Amino acid sequence: MDQSIRVLLADDHPTVRVGLRVLLERAPDIDVVAEAEDGQEALALVEELAPDVGVLDCELPDIEGPQVAAEIERLCPSVQVLALSAHDDERYVRGMLDAG
């Protein structure tokens, strides 16, 4: 039995979330199960849904992406985090790598 990859999108820009959803759902084995506009919402959804993958903006309005990634690792280590950023600031890269 084939099982789809369950994805959570977390980005504070609705247009980015919509674009990612449309792109990802073109793949028959990917299912976007939820969207979050901030870190708190993303963490609540991770706890509730335990997705396979979290696509996470590095700069969310309430909690920085690296902190959210570290908390996801603590709450639900099976979730793989894919970081997104429009910034080339090394602190985001280093922060996300340090988060696991």
Backbone bond lengths (Angstrom), bond angles and torsions (degrees), N, CA, C in turn:
res aa  C-N    CA-C-N  psi(-1)  N-CA   C-N-CA  omega(-1)  CA-C   N-CA-C  phi
1 M - - - 1.448 - - 1.527 109.25 -
2 D 1.308 116.88 126.09 1.460 121.69 178.54 1.515 109.65 -79.26
3 Q 1.317 115.35 140.85 1.455 120.44 179.02 1.521 108.61 -123.93
4 S 1.318 116.48 135.63 1.457 119.89 -178.70 1.525 110.89 -78.03
5 I 1.315 114.87 158.20 1.460 122.30 174.88 1.521 106.84 -84.55
6 R 1.319 115.99 120.48 1.463 121.63 -176.62 1.527 108.94 -91.24
7 V 1.337 116.31 123.20 1.464 121.97 -171.82 1.527 111.19 -120.18
8 L 1.327 115.21 137.03 1.465 123.29 170.64 1.525 107.37 -107.66
9 L 1.328 117.28 130.47 1.464 122.42 175.81 1.521 108.84 -103.50
10 A 1.325 117.62 130.36 1.460 121.72 177.49 1.526 109.24 -130.05
11 D 1.328 115.45 108.88 1.465 122.01 179.02 1.521 107.21 -157.44
12 D 1.319 116.88 141.01 1.465 119.82 -178.16 1.523 113.18 -80.73
13 H 1.315 117.87 -5.23 1.465 121.31 178.70 1.529 109.69 -102.79
14 P 1.337 117.68 112.43 1.468 120.79 -178.55 1.529 113.22 -56.26
15 T 1.322 117.24 -36.62 1.462 120.46 -179.19 1.527 111.13 -63.73
16 V 1.316 116.61 -38.25 1.467 120.70 178.02 1.523 109.69 -65.57
17 R 1.337 116.47 -45.56 1.471 119.63 179.28 1.522 111.60 -60.31
18 V 1.328 116.67 -44.55 1.470 120.15 179.71 1.529 110.17 -62.10
19 G 1.326 116.70 -45.74 1.461 120.42 -179.96 1.521 112.43 -61.17
20 L 1.331 116.04 -43.52 1.461 119.79 178.23 1.524 111.27 -64.41
21 R 1.326 116.40 -43.09 1.467 120.38 179.69 1.530 110.21 -59.03
22 V 1.324 116.47 -49.34 1.468 120.82 -178.97 1.529 110.10 -59.50
23 L 1.319 116.65 -45.47 1.462 121.16 -179.17 1.529 111.40 -64.29
24 L 1.321 116.56 -49.41 1.466 120.19 -176.36 1.520 112.60 -67.01
25 E 1.316 116.85 -38.30 1.460 118.79 -176.00 1.528 113.10 -76.18
26 R 1.316 117.04 -1.61 1.471 119.73 170.71 1.522 110.38 -70.46
27 A 1.314 115.93 -25.22 1.466 120.51 178.44 1.529 108.29 -80.96
28 P 1.317 118.14 128.86 1.461 120.51 -175.60 1.525 114.16 -66.60
29 D 1.325 117.48 -19.03 1.459 119.71 -177.21 1.527 113.33 -104.63
30 I 1.328 117.89 16.39 1.466 121.82 177.79 1.519 109.20 -120.62
31 D 1.331 114.99 132.66 1.459 121.86 179.11 1.531 108.50 -128.36
32 V 1.326 117.29 113.64 1.462 120.87 175.76 1.527 106.80 -78.21
33 V 1.336 115.89 110.24 1.464 120.99 -173.28 1.519 113.42 -91.07
34 A 1.350 117.32 -18.98 1.465 119.52 -178.98 1.520 110.21 -166.39
35 E 1.336 113.70 161.13 1.460 121.88 175.65 1.523 108.60 -132.18
36 A 1.318 115.49 143.20 1.460 121.73 177.53 1.520 108.66 -129.38
37 E 1.334 116.05 145.26 1.465 119.46 178.63 1.520 112.90 -103.45
38 D 1.333 117.22 -4.09 1.458 120.12 176.46 1.529 109.82 -152.35
39 G 1.317 115.35 174.77 1.458 120.60 -175.90 1.512 114.16 -66.16
40 Q 1.329 117.29 -42.55 1.469 120.37 179.78 1.522 111.09 -59.96
41 E 1.322 115.93 -44.70 1.463 119.98 179.38 1.530 110.33 -64.57
42 A 1.318 116.96 -40.65 1.468 120.62 178.74 1.525 110.84 -60.65
43 L 1.324 116.86 -44.91 1.466 120.30 -179.55 1.525 111.60 -64.71
44 A 1.321 116.96 -41.25 1.468 120.17 177.98 1.526 110.64 -62.17
45 L 1.325 116.58 -41.59 1.468 120.41 -179.74 1.526 111.94 -69.93
46 V 1.316 117.55 -34.89 1.468 120.48 175.84 1.523 109.46 -62.41
47 E 1.330 116.78 -45.59 1.468 120.01 178.85 1.523 111.62 -62.75
48 E 1.316 116.59 -41.14 1.464 121.33 -177.06 1.526 112.79 -73.21
49 L 1.334 117.21 -43.44 1.463 121.24 -169.10 1.530 115.24 -106.09
50 A 1.328 117.58 -19.91 1.466 122.21 -176.12 1.530 111.90 44.06
51 P 1.337 117.22 62.77 1.470 119.71 -179.94 1.533 110.54 -66.51
52 D 1.308 115.93 166.13 1.469 120.21 176.29 1.525 111.01 -76.73
53 V 1.339 115.45 -36.26 1.466 121.64 -175.70 1.522 109.64 -135.96
54 G 1.318 115.88 139.28 1.456 121.89 170.65 1.517 108.58 -115.07
55 V 1.324 117.08 119.16 1.464 121.63 175.19 1.523 105.25 -94.27
56 L 1.315 116.56 113.68 1.456 122.63 -164.63 1.522 112.03 -123.05
57 D 1.331 115.79 124.43 1.462 121.58 172.51 1.526 107.67 -66.86
58 C 1.310 117.64 137.63 1.461 121.46 -179.43 1.520 113.12 -73.45
59 E 1.330 117.23 -18.05 1.461 120.64 -177.28 1.529 109.24 -129.10
60 L 1.327 115.06 89.31 1.461 121.16 177.37 1.526 108.80 -95.94
61 P 1.335 118.53 157.39 1.460 120.36 -172.22 1.530 115.56 -68.20
62 D 1.321 118.49 -29.47 1.461 119.23 -174.87 1.523 114.09 -104.63
63 I 1.313 117.19 -36.40 1.462 122.29 -178.88 1.528 107.17 -135.62
64 E 1.316 117.10 133.20 1.467 120.60 177.89 1.526 110.12 -61.24
65 G 1.316 115.80 144.93 1.455 122.22 -179.06 1.523 114.69 -51.14
66 P 1.339 118.62 -45.27 1.466 118.72 179.07 1.532 113.20 -59.49
67 Q 1.330 117.18 -36.17 1.465 120.24 177.12 1.526 110.66 -67.63
68 V 1.323 116.59 -40.71 1.464 120.63 177.95 1.526 109.31 -63.46
69 A 1.323 117.20 -44.33 1.466 121.11 179.88 1.528 111.19 -60.88
70 A 1.331 116.99 -42.66 1.465 120.56 178.86 1.524 110.82 -63.86
71 E 1.314 116.86 -39.95 1.468 120.44 179.42 1.529 110.72 -69.29
72 I 1.323 117.75 -37.60 1.472 120.44 175.19 1.526 109.35 -60.84
73 E 1.319 116.81 -43.73 1.471 121.19 178.45 1.524 110.70 -58.86
74 R 1.325 117.11 -39.13 1.465 121.39 179.99 1.527 111.15 -72.05
75 L 1.335 116.94 -45.38 1.467 121.62 -175.45 1.521 113.40 -73.30
76 C 1.314 115.59 -41.43 1.467 120.34 -171.18 1.532 108.81 -149.06
77 P 1.338 117.28 77.22 1.460 120.54 -173.04 1.526 115.32 -60.69
78 S 1.309 117.82 -15.27 1.469 119.61 179.09 1.531 112.48 -75.17
79 V 1.337 117.24 -15.55 1.468 120.81 -179.81 1.529 109.19 -75.73
80 Q 1.314 116.04 124.77 1.461 121.83 175.47 1.532 107.94 -88.47
81 V 1.322 117.08 131.55 1.464 121.36 -177.76 1.526 109.68 -104.85
82 L 1.314 114.54 129.76 1.462 122.48 173.84 1.520 106.53 -112.75
83 A 1.330 117.37 118.87 1.458 122.15 -175.94 1.522 111.31 -91.22
84 L 1.326 114.78 139.04 1.463 122.31 175.50 1.516 109.22 -121.64
85 S 1.324 116.13 141.94 1.456 119.49 175.14 1.522 110.27 -159.16
86 A 1.310 114.96 143.10 1.462 120.60 172.85 1.526 109.76 -91.44
87 H 1.328 116.37 -1.83 1.464 122.04 -177.63 1.523 110.39 -97.21
88 D 1.319 115.41 151.92 1.458 119.27 173.76 1.525 110.60 -109.45
89 D 1.316 116.15 19.60 1.456 122.87 -179.85 1.534 109.59 -68.73
90 E 1.311 115.57 123.83 1.462 120.63 -176.83 1.529 112.60 -61.79
91 R 1.322 118.24 -26.83 1.472 118.96 -178.54 1.524 111.40 -63.84
92 Y 1.336 117.42 -32.38 1.469 119.41 176.86 1.526 110.38 -68.99
93 V 1.314 115.48 -44.45 1.469 119.74 179.67 1.522 109.61 -61.33
94 R 1.319 116.78 -50.82 1.460 121.49 -178.74 1.529 110.49 -62.71
95 G 1.317 117.07 -42.68 1.463 120.68 -179.73 1.516 112.60 -61.49
96 M 1.324 116.65 -43.19 1.465 119.95 -180.00 1.527 110.75 -68.46
97 L 1.324 117.26 -40.41 1.464 119.76 177.86 1.523 111.00 -64.64
98 D 1.323 116.79 -41.45 1.462 120.55 178.94 1.528 112.04 -65.19
99 A 1.338 116.23 -28.76 1.469 120.48 -179.33 1.526 111.95 -71.84
100 G 1.319 116.07 -14.70 1.463 118.21 177.41 1.480 112.37 114.02
